[in-house]
Amino acid sequence: MENNIRDDVKTLVNESKAYINLRTRLLSLQLRKTSAELISSIGTSAMLMVFASMSFLFASFGLAYYLADRYQSFSIGFLLVAALYFIMLMVVLLLRNTLKNYISNAIIKELFKEEEQDENSK
């Protein structure tokens, strides 16, 4: 009887250790997966930002030269483009809290996307 209980306790301890090791491994793999997805998302976003910025820069120069040709003055062309950027800056400053909340919510949604999928599949 005593040997049976000892064997059962040893079995329970060994199975508990194995379970804890498996859960630790699972947590580590989930963390790596989430980190990899986050890093790849940041990398992709950074590349998109670089290409968008370059496109925006060259489009700005194109618009400035077009306006300069239209108004026969480089100063006026570039000044109008600068005024356009100033107006866009004012709009962003007025909407900064809304933009901040939108970006924060998008990041949080991306981080917890997998948990939502797991809950929906249950």
Residue pairs with C-beta under 8 A, 6 or more apart in sequence:
34 111
34 114
38 110
38 111
41 110
60 81
60 85
63 77
63 81
63 84
64 74
64 77
64 78
64 80
64 81
65 77
66 77
67 76
67 77
67 78
67 80
67 81
68 74
68 75
68 76
68 77
68 78
69 77
70 77
71 77
71 80
92 99
